[in-house]
Amino acid sequence: MMVSVRDLAWQSPAEVTVEATVEQALDTLLSAGVHQLYVTDHEGMLAGVVTDYDLFKAQMTRTLERQTVERIMSRCLACVEADEQVAAVAPMFREARYAQLPVVDRGRLVGAIGRGDVMRLMRSLEQIGLDLASGAEASSPDANNAMRGPRYIQTRKLMAEHSTDSGL
């Protein structure tokens, strides 16, 4: 079954701009309940990531209000294109042990995808006898019910509406 990263990704990941202070980033991270924030420039282009550990170190050195996120963020950042197939990016979660990756569309941050999202998709496909990399389409009437996640159900509805609108 061919599933794009865009189909599985969640929109609106926690983010701050490069101009944000470390203190603002810490507040955002804590209120969002996440372990990392994506950092974007003024045009929404992905610039880096700042982790809870980065912010913790800044907090311990008491430099929260004096630094911008740009000074402490990691710039070498793996990301995936929204139109890539999930089967092509799944090995990144295994080989590099990423828990989450930013999703970009021509460099602009559009979402994020997590290892758990890929695991749920793979498990759902296994339950209906399909393999993520096989490219085979589900023919079972239980296929839609096996895809239980709300994002995936929403995506399936959008795909159905699109195929109806385009005459497919």
C-alpha positions in Angstrom: 0.0 0.0 0.0 1.5 3.3 -1.1 1.2 5.9 1.7 2.9 9.3 1.5 4.5 11.0 4.5 2.0 13.8 4.1 -0.8 11.3 4.6 0.6 10.1 7.9 2.2 13.3 9.3 0.6 15.5 11.8 0.4 19.1 11.1 1.3 22.0 13.4 4.3 20.5 15.3 5.6 22.7 18.1 7.8 25.4 16.7 9.5 28.7 17.4 11.3 31.2 15.2 15.0 31.8 15.1 14.4 35.1 16.8 12.7 33.6 19.8 14.5 33.8 23.1 15.5 30.7 24.9 13.1 31.6 27.6 10.2 31.9 25.1 11.2 28.5 23.7 11.3 26.9 27.1 7.8 28.2 27.8 6.6 26.9 24.4 8.2 23.5 25.0 6.7 23.1 28.5 3.2 24.3 27.5 3.2 22.0 24.4 4.4 19.0 26.5 7.0 17.9 23.9 10.7 17.1 24.0 11.8 19.2 21.0 10.8 22.3 19.1 11.4 22.9 15.4 13.0 26.2 14.6 11.8 28.1 11.5 12.9 31.3 9.9 10.6 34.2 9.1 9.4 32.5 5.9 8.5 29.2 7.7 11.6 27.4 6.3 13.0 24.8 8.7 16.2 26.1 10.2 16.9 23.6 13.0 15.7 22.0 16.2 16.1 22.7 19.8 15.6 19.9 22.3 14.5 19.9 26.0 18.2 19.0 26.8 19.4 22.1 25.0 16.9 24.3 26.9 17.7 22.5 30.2 21.4 23.4 29.7 20.6 27.0 29.0 18.3 27.0 32.1 21.0 25.6 34.3 23.5 28.3 33.1 20.8 31.0 33.7 21.1 32.4 30.1 17.5 32.1 29.1 16.6 35.7 28.4 20.0 36.6 27.0 20.1 34.2 24.1 18.1 33.5 21.0 17.2 29.9 20.0 19.4 30.3 16.9 22.5 30.2 19.2 21.7 26.9 20.8 19.7 25.0 18.1 21.1 22.1 16.1 21.3 23.0 12.4 22.3 19.6 11.0 18.8 18.1 10.9 17.4 15.1 9.1 14.0 15.8 7.6 11.7 14.1 5.1 9.8 15.5 2.1 6.1 15.4 2.4 5.6 13.6 -0.9 8.0 10.7 -0.1 6.5 7.3 0.5 6.5 6.1 4.2 8.1 2.9 3.0 11.1 4.9 1.9 11.5 6.8 5.2 10.7 4.0 7.6 14.4 2.7 7.6 15.5 6.1 8.9 13.6 5.4 12.2 15.4 2.1 12.5 18.9 2.9 11.3 19.4 6.4 12.8 17.0 5.7 15.8 15.0 8.8 15.2 11.8 9.1 17.3 10.4 11.9 15.2 11.3 13.7 12.0 10.2 17.1 10.6 8.2 17.0 7.4 9.0 19.7 4.8 7.6 20.7 1.5 10.4 22.4 -0.5 12.1 23.3 2.8 9.0 24.7 4.5 8.0 23.0 7.7 4.5 21.4 7.1 4.4 18.7 9.9 6.2 15.9 11.7 6.1 12.2 11.6 7.0 9.9 14.5 8.3 6.4 14.7 5.0 5.4 16.5 3.0 6.7 13.5 5.0 4.4 11.2 4.7 1.5 13.7 0.9 1.9 13.9 0.6 2.0 10.1 2.8 -1.1 9.7 0.8 -3.0 12.4 -2.5 -2.0 10.7 -1.2 -3.3 7.4 0.0 -6.5 9.0 -3.4 -7.1 10.4 -5.0 -7.1 7.0 -2.1 -9.1 5.4 -0.2 -6.3 3.7 3.4 -5.1 3.8 4.3 -1.4 3.8 6.8 -1.8 1.0 4.7 -4.1 -1.1 2.7 -1.5 -2.8 -0.3 -3.8 -2.8 -3.7 -2.2 -2.3 -6.0 -3.5 0.4 -9.1 -5.3 -1.0 -10.5 -6.4 2.3 -13.7 -4.7 3.5 -11.9 -4.5 7.0 -9.0 -2.5 5.6 -10.6 0.9 6.5 -11.4 -0.4 10.0 -7.8 -1.6 10.5 -6.5 1.9 10.0 -7.6 3.2 13.4 -5.6 6.4 14.0 -7.6 9.6 13.7 -5.1 11.2 11.3 -5.2 8.2 9.1 -9.0 8.0 9.1 -9.1 11.7 8.2 -6.6 11.1 5.4 -8.6 8.2 4.1 -11.7 10.4 3.9 -9.8 13.1 2.1 -8.4 10.5 -0.4 -11.9 9.2 -1.0 -13.3 12.7 -1.6 -10.4 13.5 -3.9 -10.9 10.4 -6.0 -14.7 11.2 -6.2 -14.0 14.8 -7.2 -11.5 13.8 -9.9 -13.7 11.2 -11.4 -11.5 8.2 -10.5 
